[in-house]
Amino acid sequence: MASGESFYVTTPIFYVNDVPHIGHAYAQVAADVLARWHQQRGEDTWFLTGTDEHGQKIMRSAIANNMTPREWADKLVDGAWRPVLETLNLSNDDFIRTTEDRHETFVADFLSKLNNDGYIYEDEFEALYCVGCEEFKPEAEIVDGTGDYEGKKVCAIHSKPMELMRERNYFFKLSEFQDRLLEFYEANPKFVQPESARNEVLSFVRSGLLDLSISRTSFDWGVKVPWDDSHVVYVWVDALLNYLSALSTVEGGTERYWPANHIVGKDILRFHAIIWPALLMAAGIEPPKRVYATGWLLVGGEKMSKSKLTGIEPAEITKTFGADAFRYYFMRAIRFGHDGSFSWEDIHARYHAELANGLGNLASRTIAMVNKYFGGELPTEIQQHVDDEQLLNIAAESIRTADAAIDEFAIDQALAATWKLVDALNLYITEQEPWKLAKDEANRDRLAAVLDTALRGVGVLAVLINPVMPETAAKLWTGLGAEGTVDAIAPADALNWPSTGRVGELAPLFPRIETEQQ
């Protein structure tokens, strides 16, 4: 993409029935990395996250804690969800809450338009409902219970009994959009990613779409249906509209930023890839640009879950390893779009092998040698050797590969390309042996060329790691004696990063951590 384009990226908005765990943080960091990268390219970028605060699940959590739903939501947002933004060093431009006036007004106006245009009707129906998913479940996701739930129908995702609900509700004519959706998927093959997610969506739509119940009368915690206040809007319809309601208060709004790129969990894929574009089509609004489904984050082989006591809060990790290492680990260790496992042993090993010994040691010794052998200032006239040119060619290839990977949302591949340069630089220094060159004044020109090449490569790394590890990149930028700020350099221009001509000092970027967690 060229500078001047816009890029709008969103996380799911998260239920405030509990505090955030690293599964939530994974999606937030991924969106943040994409936003920072596009921002660094010079694109007009907007990054949205927030909280979903309506629905039966929230109401029950509040009652269980002797609070009103709004009191409960305020407590969780102020005490847990907003603080995690700082814990993870997120650069979000907005934080949307579905209880905000701007959102509720937008939802009412949007549904009024659909109703006036004939896409909504009233009917009565009966179906099994999962409160955890806030969804009437399709047959494929209803299974027979076992153990305490033997003889009952349970949700395949939450493993908890379903509730049989019989209500007279308002329905959206989702079935009318089956062919339009299939045509849209065909014309936009990258709309749903990865490929496994696209195949799931295509299969579901081809099997036939039923109309969608978009209101509830069995509880009252939600946005009132504008033409009938005895109903509240179905929480998922309410929630999906946050991606547009948030832009309603931004200068330029949808004209400036829409369509969006949505990062979602695969368990909420169908809402975003089927229901959401259909609602937008009905309203005459362009569907999102992309819906990218992350895999599940597994701990001990199970999906992250507070109810199963596998939920780990981000601060439990950042207090030991720091925010940058947290961000690096989850973006590097897990193939984006696939399931991945977290373990304390793995993050500890990667921290030392890839960060402390790989990047950190490389940066420290390069800058230290420039200070030691040249008083911090290399000659301006450098005679390059073929070995130097080969190293810089590797750097150029890492830049191209990483930049292209980001366009595919393949963050792990962008980091893999970056670490090829880390490894190449470490090998280059080992083979060139600048400490031996320094022993003979006759080799001074060659020593200068080696350190200049190494320094140039480390500067490239600072630019490429900045979206993932902004604190580390800033420290490295200062140590390199680079001009300006690292986030002002587009990744494509990383080889030409501007130097003041004199390096500074660099404290260890990743101090060793002797005490392992669990």
C-alpha positions in Angstrom: 0.0 0.0 0.0 1.1 3.5 -0.7 1.2 6.3 1.8 -2.0 8.3 1.8 -4.4 5.3 2.1 -6.4 4.7 5.2 -6.4 1.6 7.4 -9.1 0.8 9.9 -8.6 -2.2 12.2 -10.8 -3.4 15.1 -10.7 -6.0 17.8 -13.9 -7.8 18.9 -15.6 -5.8 21.6 -15.3 -8.0 24.7 -17.9 -9.1 27.1 -17.6 -7.5 30.6 -18.8 -10.6 32.4 -15.2 -11.0 33.7 -11.7 -9.6 33.6 -9.5 -9.9 30.4 -7.2 -12.9 29.9 -4.4 -13.5 27.5 -6.8 -14.8 24.9 -8.3 -11.3 24.7 -4.9 -9.7 24.8 -3.7 -11.8 21.9 -6.4 -10.2 19.6 -5.7 -6.8 20.9 -1.9 -7.0 20.4 -2.4 -8.3 16.9 -4.6 -5.4 15.9 -2.2 -3.0 17.6 0.8 -4.4 15.6 -1.2 -4.0 12.3 -2.2 -0.5 13.3 1.3 0.5 14.2 2.8 -0.9 11.0 0.3 0.8 8.7 0.7 4.0 10.7 4.5 3.7 10.3 3.9 3.5 6.5 2.3 6.9 6.7 -1.3 5.6 6.2 -4.2 7.3 7.9 -4.9 4.7 10.5 -7.6 4.1 13.1 -7.6 1.4 15.7 -10.7 0.5 17.7 -11.3 -1.7 20.7 -13.9 -1.7 23.4 -16.5 -3.6 25.5 -19.8 -5.3 24.9 -22.0 -4.5 27.9 -25.5 -5.6 27.1 -27.2 -8.9 27.1 -28.4 -11.7 29.4 -24.9 -12.9 30.3 -23.9 -9.4 31.6 -27.2 -9.1 33.5 -26.7 -12.4 35.2 -23.1 -11.6 36.1 -24.2 -8.3 37.6 -27.0 -10.0 39.6 -24.6 -12.6 40.9 -22.4 -9.8 42.2 -25.3 -7.8 43.7 -24.9 -4.9 41.3 -27.0 -3.4 38.5 -25.7 -4.2 35.0 -24.4 -0.7 34.5 -22.6 -0.7 37.9 -21.0 -4.0 37.0 -20.0 -2.8 33.5 -18.4 0.3 35.0 -16.5 -1.6 37.6 -15.1 -4.1 35.0 -14.3 -1.4 32.4 -12.6 1.0 34.9 -10.9 -1.7 36.9 -9.8 -4.2 34.3 -10.5 -3.5 30.6 -9.1 0.1 30.4 -6.0 -0.7 32.5 -5.0 -3.6 30.2 -4.6 -1.1 27.4 -1.6 0.3 29.3 -0.4 -3.1 30.4 -0.1 -4.1 26.8 1.1 -0.7 25.5 -1.8 -0.5 23.0 -2.1 2.5 20.6 -5.9 2.4 20.1 -7.4 5.6 18.9 -10.8 4.9 20.5 -12.5 2.7 23.1 -16.1 2.0 22.4 -18.6 1.0 25.1 -22.0 -0.3 23.9 -23.7 1.6 26.8 -22.5 5.0 25.4 -25.2 7.3 24.0 -23.4 7.6 20.6 -23.7 3.9 20.2 -27.2 3.4 21.4 -28.4 6.3 19.2 -26.7 4.8 16.2 -28.2 1.3 16.8 -31.7 2.7 17.0 -31.2 4.8 13.8 -29.7 1.8 11.9 -32.5 -0.6 12.9 -35.2 2.0 12.1 -33.8 2.2 8.6 -33.9 -1.5 8.1 -37.4 -1.7 9.5 -38.6 1.2 7.3 -37.1 -0.5 4.3 -38.9 -3.8 4.9 -36.1 -6.0 6.2 -37.7 -6.6 9.6 -40.8 -8.5 10.6 -42.4 -9.9 13.8 -42.9 -13.6 14.5 -43.0 -16.2 17.2 -40.5 -19.0 17.6 -38.9 -21.5 19.9 -35.2 -22.6 20.0 -32.4 -23.7 22.2 -30.3 -20.7 23.4 -26.7 -20.6 24.8 -26.3 -17.7 27.2 -22.5 -18.0 27.0 -22.5 -17.5 23.3 -25.6 -15.2 23.4 -26.9 -17.2 20.4 -29.6 -19.6 19.3 -27.4 -22.5 18.4 -27.5 -24.4 15.1 -28.0 -28.2 15.3 -24.3 -28.7 14.6 -23.3 -27.0 17.8 -25.7 -28.8 20.1 -24.5 -32.0 21.7 -25.6 -34.4 24.3 -24.4 -33.6 27.8 -22.3 -35.9 29.9 -21.6 -36.2 33.7 -23.7 -33.7 35.6 -25.4 -32.7 32.4 -26.3 -36.2 31.1 -29.7 -36.2 29.4 -29.5 -32.5 28.6 -28.6 -30.7 25.4 -25.4 -28.6 25.8 -23.5 -26.0 23.8 -20.6 -27.6 22.0 -18.4 -24.6 22.8 -19.3 -23.9 26.4 -20.3 -27.5 27.5 -23.2 -26.1 29.4 -26.9 -26.8 29.1 -28.9 -24.9 26.6 -32.1 -23.0 27.5 -35.3 -23.5 25.6 -36.6 -20.0 24.8 -40.0 -19.3 23.3 -40.6 -15.6 22.4 -42.3 -13.4 20.0 -39.5 -11.4 18.5 -38.5 -9.2 15.6 -36.6 -10.9 12.8 -34.1 -9.7 10.1 -34.6 -11.3 6.7 -31.2 -12.8 6.6 -32.3 -15.6 4.3 -32.8 -13.1 1.5 -29.1 -12.4 1.5 -27.8 -16.0 0.9 -27.1 -15.5 -2.8 -25.7 -12.0 -2.4 -23.3 -13.2 0.3 -22.1 -16.1 -1.8 -21.6 -13.7 -4.8 -19.7 -11.3 -2.5 -17.4 -14.1 -1.1 -16.7 -15.1 -4.7 -15.8 -11.6 -5.8 -13.7 -11.0 -2.6 -11.7 -14.2 -1.9 -9.7 -12.5 0.8 -12.7 -11.2 2.7 -12.7 -14.1 5.2 -9.3 -15.4 6.3 -7.5 -17.7 6.8 -8.7 -20.3 4.2 -10.1 -22.6 6.8 -12.3 -19.9 8.1 -13.5 -19.0 4.6 -14.3 -22.6 3.9 -16.4 -22.8 7.1 -18.4 -19.7 6.2 -19.0 -20.8 2.6 -20.2 -24.2 3.8 -22.6 -22.6 6.4 -24.1 -20.2 3.9 -24.5 -22.8 1.2 -26.4 -25.0 3.6 -29.1 -22.4 3.8 -29.7 -19.3 6.0 -32.6 -18.8 8.3 -33.9 -15.4 9.3 -32.3 -13.9 12.4 -34.1 -13.0 15.6 -32.9 -9.5 16.4 -34.9 -8.7 19.6 -35.6 -10.2 23.1 -38.4 -9.7 25.6 -37.3 -12.1 28.3 -34.9 -9.5 29.8 -34.5 -5.7 29.5 -30.8 -5.0 29.6 -30.1 -3.7 26.2 -30.9 -1.1 23.6 -34.6 -0.6 23.2 -36.1 -1.5 19.8 -36.9 2.0 18.6 -40.5 1.3 17.4 -41.4 -1.1 20.3 -39.7 -0.5 23.7 -41.1 -3.8 25.1 -38.2 -5.4 23.1 -34.4 -4.9 23.5 -32.1 -5.4 20.5 -30.4 -8.8 20.3 -26.9 -8.3 21.8 -25.0 -9.5 18.8 -26.7 -7.1 16.4 -26.1 -4.3 19.0 -22.5 -5.3 19.3 -21.6 -5.6 15.6 -22.8 -2.0 15.0 -20.0 -0.7 17.3 -17.6 -0.7 14.3 -19.8 2.0 12.7 -21.1 3.8 15.8 -17.5 4.5 16.9 -16.8 6.3 13.6 -19.9 8.5 14.0 -17.9 10.8 16.3 -14.6 10.7 14.2 -13.8 13.5 11.8 -14.4 12.1 8.3 -16.2 9.1 9.8 -17.0 6.2 7.6 -16.1 8.1 4.4 -12.6 8.5 5.8 -12.0 5.0 7.3 -14.6 2.5 6.2 -14.4 -0.4 5.2 -12.8 -2.0 8.3 -10.5 -4.9 8.9 -11.9 -7.0 11.7 -9.7 -9.2 13.9 -12.1 -11.8 15.5 -11.9 -15.1 17.4 -13.0 -18.1 15.3 -15.9 -18.8 17.7 -17.5 -15.5 16.6 -16.6 -15.8 12.9 -20.1 -16.4 11.6 -21.5 -13.3 13.2 -18.9 -11.1 11.5 -18.6 -12.9 8.2 -22.3 -13.7 7.6 -24.7 -11.6 9.7 -22.6 -8.4 9.7 -22.2 -8.1 5.9 -25.8 -9.0 5.4 -27.0 -6.2 7.8 -24.7 -3.8 6.0 -26.0 -4.8 2.6 -29.5 -4.2 3.8 -28.6 -0.8 4.9 -26.8 0.1 1.6 -23.3 0.1 3.3 -20.2 -1.5 1.9 -19.3 -4.7 3.8 -16.0 -4.8 5.8 -12.7 -5.2 3.8 -11.6 -8.2 5.8 -12.6 -10.6 8.6 -9.6 -12.4 10.0 -10.3 -15.2 12.4 -7.6 -16.0 15.0 -7.3 -19.5 16.4 -7.9 -20.4 20.0 -5.2 -19.8 22.6 -4.7 -23.0 24.4 -3.4 -23.6 27.9 -2.8 -27.1 29.0 -4.5 -28.2 25.7 -7.7 -26.3 26.4 -9.1 -23.1 25.1 -8.6 -20.1 27.4 -11.6 -20.0 29.8 -12.2 -18.3 33.1 -14.9 -20.9 34.0 -12.3 -23.7 33.6 -9.7 -21.8 35.5 -7.4 -21.6 32.5 -7.6 -17.9 32.2 -4.3 -16.1 32.7 -4.4 -12.3 33.1 -1.9 -10.4 30.9 -0.2 -8.7 33.9 0.8 -12.1 35.3 3.2 -12.4 32.3 4.1 -8.7 31.8 5.2 -8.3 35.4 8.0 -10.8 34.8 8.8 -10.4 31.1 7.6 -6.9 30.3 5.1 -5.7 27.7 7.4 -6.0 24.7 8.4 -9.6 25.3 4.7 -10.4 25.9 3.8 -8.8 22.5 6.7 -10.5 20.7 6.0 -14.0 22.2 2.4 -14.2 21.2 2.9 -12.7 17.7 5.9 -15.0 17.0 5.1 -18.2 18.7 1.6 -18.7 17.2 0.9 -18.9 13.5 -1.7 -16.2 13.0 -5.1 -17.6 12.3 -4.4 -21.0 13.9 -4.7 -22.5 17.3 -1.6 -22.0 19.5 -0.5 -23.0 23.0 1.0 -20.9 25.8 3.4 -22.3 28.4 5.6 -20.5 30.9 8.5 -22.7 29.8 8.2 -21.7 26.2 8.0 -17.9 26.8 11.0 -18.2 29.2 13.0 -20.1 26.6 12.1 -17.8 23.7 12.8 -14.7 25.8 16.4 -15.8 26.4 17.2 -17.4 23.1 15.5 -15.1 20.7 15.3 -11.8 22.5 18.2 -11.7 25.1 20.7 -13.7 23.2 19.5 -13.1 19.7 18.5 -9.5 19.3 19.7 -8.0 22.6 23.2 -9.3 22.5 23.5 -8.4 18.8 22.5 -4.8 19.4 24.6 -4.4 22.6 27.9 -5.7 21.2 27.5 -3.9 17.9 27.1 -0.5 19.6 29.8 -1.4 22.2 32.3 -2.1 19.5 31.7 1.1 17.7 32.2 2.9 21.0 35.3 0.9 21.9 37.1 0.9 18.5 36.0 4.2 17.0 35.0 6.4 20.0 31.4 6.1 19.0 31.8 7.6 15.6 32.5 5.6 12.4 34.3 7.2 9.4 32.0 8.7 6.7 33.8 7.0 3.9 33.2 3.3 3.9 34.5 0.7 1.4 32.1 -2.1 1.2 33.2 -5.7 0.7 31.0 -8.4 -1.1 30.3 -9.9 2.4 28.8 -6.5 3.5 26.7 -6.3 0.3 25.4 -9.8 0.8 24.3 -8.9 4.4 22.6 -5.8 3.3 20.8 -7.8 0.5 19.5 -10.1 3.3 18.3 -7.0 5.1 16.5 -5.8 2.0 14.8 -9.2 1.5 13.7 -9.2 5.2 12.1 -5.8 4.7 10.3 -6.9 1.6 9.1 -10.2 3.1 8.0 -8.6 6.4 6.1 -5.8 4.7 4.3 -8.2 2.3 3.4 -10.5 5.2 1.7 -7.7 7.1 -0.6 -7.1 4.0 -1.7 -10.7 4.5 -2.0 -10.2 8.3 0.7 -12.9 8.7 2.4 -11.2 11.7 4.3 -14.3 12.7 5.8 -14.5 9.2 6.8 -10.8 9.4 8.7 -11.6 12.6 10.2 -14.8 11.1 11.6 -12.7 8.2 12.9 -10.1 10.8 14.6 -12.8 12.8 16.3 -14.1 9.6 18.1 -10.8 9.6 18.9 -11.2 13.4 20.5 -14.6 12.7 22.3 -13.3 9.6 23.8 -10.4 11.5 25.0 -12.6 14.4 26.6 -15.0 11.9 28.1 -12.1 10.0 29.8 -10.7 13.1 31.0 -14.1 14.1 32.5 -14.7 10.6 34.0 -11.2 10.2 35.6 -11.3 13.7 35.8 -7.5 14.3 37.6 -8.1 17.6 40.5 -9.7 15.6 40.5 -6.9 12.9 40.8 -4.4 15.7 44.2 -5.8 16.7 45.9 -4.6 13.5 45.8 -1.0 12.4 46.2 -2.1 8.8 42.6 -3.6 9.1 41.0 -0.4 10.3 39.2 0.4 7.1 37.8 -3.2 7.0 36.8 -2.9 10.7 34.9 0.3 10.0 33.1 -1.4 7.1 32.1 -4.4 9.2 30.8 -2.3 12.0 29.0 0.1 9.7 27.3 -2.8 8.0 26.3 -4.4 11.4 25.1 -1.0 12.6 23.0 -0.5 9.5 21.5 -3.9 9.9 20.6 -3.3 13.6 18.9 0.0 12.5 16.8 -2.0 10.1 15.8 -4.3 12.9 14.8 -1.3 15.1 12.4 -0.2 12.3 10.9 -3.6 11.7 10.4 -4.5 15.4 8.9 -1.2 16.3 5.2 -2.2 15.7 5.7 -5.3 17.8 8.1 -4.0 20.5 7.9 -0.2 20.5 9.7 0.3 23.8 12.6 -1.8 22.7 12.8 -0.1 19.3 12.8 3.3 20.9 15.7 2.4 23.2 17.6 0.8 20.3 17.0 3.9 18.2 18.6 6.1 20.8 21.5 3.8 21.3 22.1 3.7 17.5 22.3 7.5 17.5 19.5 7.7 14.9 17.8 10.9 14.0 14.1 11.6 14.9 11.9 8.8 16.1 11.8 5.2 14.8 8.0 5.3 14.1 8.6 8.0 11.5 10.5 5.6 9.3 8.4 3.4 6.9 9.4 -0.2 7.0 10.1 -0.1 3.2 12.7 2.7 3.9 14.4 0.9 6.8 17.7 0.5 5.1 18.0 4.2 4.8 17.4 5.1 8.4 19.0 8.4 9.3 22.0 8.5 11.6 23.5 11.4 13.5 26.9 9.8 13.0 27.5 9.0 16.6 26.2 6.1 18.6 25.1 6.4 22.2 25.1 3.9 25.0 22.7 0.9 25.2 21.7 -0.8 28.4 20.7 -4.5 28.1 17.4 -4.6 26.2 16.4 -8.0 27.7 18.0 -8.6 31.2 18.2 -12.3 32.1 15.3 -13.6 34.1 16.6 -16.2 36.5 13.4 -17.2 38.2 11.0 -19.2 36.0 7.3 -19.0 36.5 5.3 -22.1 37.1 
